Amino acid sequence: MPVVDPDEQRLSVTLESTGETISTGIQEYRISSSFLIPTDAWSFTIYSDTDPAGLRTKFRPLQPIRLAINGQTQVLGRIEAIEGAGDSGAALQVSGYDYLKDSVAGTVDPSLQIKKEMDLGQALLAIFEPYGITTVFGDFNLTRNVLTGVSRAFHGKPSREFKKAHPDELRPKENQGSFEFAEQIVSRHGFCLQPAGTRDAIVCCVPHDLRDPTYTISRPGNVLRGSARRDWGDVPTVTIARGRGGDPNAVVAGTRHEFATFDGDTVNPLAKIPEIQRIITSDDNFIVTKQTRFDTKKKDPNVYGYTPPVYRPLFYQDKDSKNQEQLEYGVRKMVAERLKKTLEYSCTVRGHVDPVSGAIWTVDTVANIKDSIEQVDERMWLYERDLSNDGSGPRTDMKFMRPDSYIL
């Protein structure tokens, strides 16, 4: 076990109303971020032997606060709760969320109307402007650069631009959260919402552009604990899609309605990964999955590695799809959700900074995972991370999924 330097990668907190920055007296902390959760949660415990009562005044709730690691901003948030800690009361636990919490907790004005002439950006500003947000960014690049502390070359324009999307005319439901209403709108167009690097902005983007890996995670190497979960319980072998008509037997000229999960023309590139191909192939090199719809009138000419083969049809209907493209998009999303479980990797590493790239571990980045025990050797997308220090030194807990597992 490496020797822990207690001063390594220290957390600092800045009270934005006064400009005071504090980095001493912090006993422990945790910053939890997930690309799949609207707000980042955080907490830290600070102590004062000389003025414990003054801690309650200095760190009062609702104050704007900035949390940084190695001087790099990780959270722009607000203090939500304080609680005395320890028998003597000399310590205080301070906790809260990032600045998007206001829009998550606040409900949307029921008189708000999203009009058909609005583009997606205008609709978002109509929802978020009461919370001080006046700008919508189209990619996560700038935020990622701030979080990691390392600038990465941009890879051209985003694959989709939110300003070209036009939501349908609609009103919010009674008692609906503002963020919930906005997320409902953007998800229909294949976008997600993320915090930006400033309080007056929000990001409306397509997740991960599959840029080059930022880090390498290896065991033996920098992994303290690692675990891979492979769950094939819900993976279909073939999907039979239906549109508005709903008839699984109807064949429309020029359209595709049967999608094999693992053949050469897959609906998701995950199916071509070598590990997946090894799993669907028997020791004597025969495929073990039936990838066409069962037909009582026609004998299957294929030879399979297992008898009977693995046959898991998914009959999928999307009544809202208006054309073949939308139908296939729905199928891809459904299959991706199930293929995602075929490999999910979790690990703990010492510190918060990758020693090779100098980047702080950050969501929406890609890492090369090389774990000889779990037999993982591929690039994976970091979607959740916890930066923490319980007094024994800084550590980072991370969760990964395969790129292309997350489709909005």
N, C-alpha and C positions, 0 to 999 in steps of 0.2 A: 504494500500500500504506500503510495507516495506521501511525502511529508507535506502537511497542509500549511500554507502561509496564510495567517489570519487577515493579512492586509491585501490579499490578492483580489482584484476585480471588485472593488468596494461599491456598494450602493450609495448613492447620494440623492437627497430629496430637496426640492426647492419649493418654498412657499411663494407662489407667484404674486400674491398681493403685497408682500413685503420685499421680495427678492432675496430673502435669506436662504442660503444653502447649508444643509446639515449632512455631515457624513460620519460624525463620531457619535458614540452612544447607542448605535443601532445594534441590537443583540441578534436579531434574526429577521428574515424577510422572505417573501415569495411573490413572484409576478407570474401570473398564469395567462397564457395567450393561446387562442385557437382560431384558426381561419374559419371554423364552422360555427362559432359562437359570437353574437353581436358585440359584446363588450369584454375587455380584458379585466380580470380581477387582480387585486394586489393587497398586500398587508405587510406591515413591519412592526417590530416592537422596539421601542426606544426607552432609555432609562435616564434618570437624573437623581443622584443621591442628594444634591444640594437644593433642588427646587422641583420636586415631583408634582406639586400642585400647578406649577407654571406650565407643565406639559399639557395640561387640560385646556389651558388658555391658548397656547401657541398652536396646537393641532386641533382646533375646533372644527366640527363638521361643516360641510358645504364649501370649504375653502378650495380654490383651485390649487393643484399640486402637480409637480413634475418629478418623475422618478427616472434616474439615469444609472447606467452601468458603465464604468470607465469613461464617464462624461458623455456617453451617447444616450439620448433620450429614448426610453422604452415605453413610457406611459405619460400622456397628458390626461390627468384625471381630476377627480374631486374627492375630498374626504367625505365618506358617508357615515362612518361609525368609529367611536373610540371606546376602549374598555380597559380598566385598570388590570394590571397583570402582576403576579407575584404576591407573596404574603405581605410585604412591606408597602406595596402600592407605589414603589419607586419607578415601576415600569408601566408603560402605556402601549397597548396595541392599537394601531391606527390602520384602518382598512377602507377600501373604496373600489371604484371602477374607472374606466377611461371616460372621456368626455361624451361619448355617445350614450352613456347611461341615461342622461336627461331625456333623450328622445325615446329610449326604451321604456322608461318609467312613465313618461308623459303620454296622455292619450291625444289622438289627433282631433282637431276641430271638426265636428260633424258637418259644418257648413262648407268645408273645403270640397271643391270639385276639380277633378282632373279632366281637362277638356281635350277633345280629339286633335286639336291643332297643336297641342304641346308636344315637344320631343321629351325624351326620358329625363334629360338634364333639367328642363324647366319644371317638370312634374316633381322631381326631387327637391328642387329649391323651394317650391310651394309648400312642401311638407316640412323641410328642415329649417327654413329661414327663421321661424320663431325661436329656434335654439342657437341662433348666431351663426349658422352655416350659410355662406354666401358663394361658395365655389365648389364645383364638382370636377374631380380629376378622373381621367379615363384609364389610368393604370396604377399599379401598386409600386412601381419602380422607385419613386422618390421616397416613399415611406420605408420601403425595404432598405434603401441605402442609409437612411437615418438609423434604423434599428440595428443593422449589422455593423455600421461604422465603416463599411467598405463600399466604394462605388463600383457598380458593375456596368459594363457597356450595354446600352439599350439595344434590343433586337428588333428594330423597326417599329412600326405602328402596332397597336393592339390588333388581335385577330378580328375583333368587332368593335365598332365605335358606338357608344351609347347615344350620341346625338342623332344617329340615323334611325333609332328605334322610337316608335310612337305608340304609347299605351292607349288602350281603349278608354273611352269616356266612362268614368266611374267615380263613386263617392265612397268614403270610408264607412265601415260599420260603426254602430254606437259602441262606445267604450273600447275601441280598437287602439292599440298603441301606435304611436307615430312611426317608430322604426318598423313595427310589424306591417303596417300598411305599405310603407316604402319597399320593404323586402318582398312583399306579395307582388308588387308591380314589376320590380326589376327581374325577379326570378322567372317570370313569364317570358322574358326576352333573353335568358341565358346569362345574366349578370349577377354579381353579388356586391354587397356593401362592406367596406372596410374603413377603419379610421385613417386619417391622413396625418401628415406631420405637423399640422397647425389646427387650432381649435375651430377655425372658421371654414374648414373644408371637410369633404368626405370623398371617398374613392368609390366609383362604380366601375367594376372591372370584371374581366374574365380571369378565373383563377389560374395561376402558374402558366407561364409561357414556355416551360420546359427549357429554360436557359441551361448553360453548362453547369455541372455540379459546383456548389460553393465549398463543400466540405468533403472529407473522407472520414468515415466512422468504421473502426475495425476492432475485431477481437480475434487473436491477441492484439492489443494496442490501447486505444484510449477508452474503451468501454469498461465501466465498472460493473454494470449489470445489463444484460440484454435478453430479450425474449421475443420469439416470433410465433404468431398464431396463424395457422392455416385452416380455414373453415370452408369446406366445399358443400355444406349441407343445403344451400339454396341456389346453387349454380345450375341454370338450365342448360340442356344440350341443344335445344332448338326452340326458337320462338316463332309462334304463328300469330301474326299481327292482324288486327281488324281495325278499320277506320270507322266512319260514321255508320256505315251500313250494318256492321256487326256480324256479318255472315262469314265464318271461318272457311267455308267451302267456296266462296265466290272468288274467282280469279279475274282481275281486270287487266286488259291488255296494256303492256308497258309499265306495269307496277310490280313491285317486289313485296311479297307478304310473308315469306318463310325465310327465317334467318338462322343459319347454323352458328353455334357459338364458337366452334373450334376449327372450322375448315379454312381453306385458303382465302375465302372472301368473308372474313369475320366482321361482326358489327363493332368490335372493339379491339384495338391493337394489343391489349393485354393478352389476348388469347394466343398471340404469336411468341410470347416470352418462352425461352427454352425450358424453364422449370415447369410451366403449365403444360407444355407439349410432352415433357417426360411423364407427368402424372397421368395424362390421358392415353399413354402408350404402355402396353404390357411388356413384360420381360422378353417375350418372343417377337416384339416389334409390331404388334397389331394394335389398332386403335380400340379403346374400350368403351367409347361413347357412341350412341346412335344419334346422328345429327340431322335426321329427316323425320318428318311426321309419320307416325305409324299408319300404314295403309292395309286394311284387311283384305283388299282385293289384289294386292301385289306382294310377292315374296321379296324379302330383302336379300339381295345377292351378296352383301358384304360379309366378310369374315371378321369376327371381333375377338379381342384378347380375353374377354370374360363372357361367360354364358350364364344368364342372358347379359347383354351389354347394359351399360348405364343409360337409361332413357328417362329424361326429365323434361317433358314439354312444358312450355310456358305459353298459354293462350292469353295474348295481351290485346286489350281494346282501348283505343283512344278516341273518344267521341268528339274531342275538340280539334283533332287534326284536320286541316283543310286541304292538304296535298301530300304527296309521297314523301317529300322532304321532312315535313313535320311528323309524319308517322314514323319514319326511320329515326328521327331525333329522339322521340319518346322511347323507342325500343333500345337505342344505345344507352340512354340514361338508366332504364330499368336493368339492363344486363350489367352495366358498370357497377351499379349498387351491389349486385350479387357477386360479381367478380372481385370487388374490393376486398371481400373477406378471405380470399384465397391467400393473401399475405398481408399481415399488419405487423409492423416491427416496433418494439418499444425498447428504449435504452436509457441508461443514466451515464453521464460522463462527468469527470471532475472539471470544475471551472465553468465559465460562461463563454469563453472565447476559443475558437478553433485555432490551435497553435500554428497551423500551416498558413491559412489564409488571413488570419488576424480578424476574422469576422465573428461577431457575436451570433450565437445560434438563434435563428429567427424563422418564424413561419413563412410559408410560401417561398421556400428555397428547396434546392435539390441536393442530396448527398449521395455519394457512393458508399453503399453499405457492404462491408466485407466481414461477415461473422462466420468463422469456420465451424463453430459449434452448432449454430442454428442453420447452417448451410444456406446463408443468404449472401448473394454476390450480385447485386444489381443496383441501379440508381433508383432512389425513392424520394417521394415528396414529403417534406416536413410540414405537418398541418397543425401540430400542437406542441407547445413547449412550456415548461415551468423553470424559471430561474429562482433558485432558493439558496439560503444559507441558514442552517439551524444552529450555528455557532461552531460547527466543526469544519467550515470551509465551504466555498461556493460550489454548487453542483447544478446540473441541468438535466431535467427529465424530458424526453422527447418521444413523440409518436409519429410514425411514418406510414404512408400507404403508397402503392404504386402510382406513378403518373398515369393519367387517364382513368383513374378510379373515381374521381370526383367530377361528375358532369351535372351542371345545373339544370 
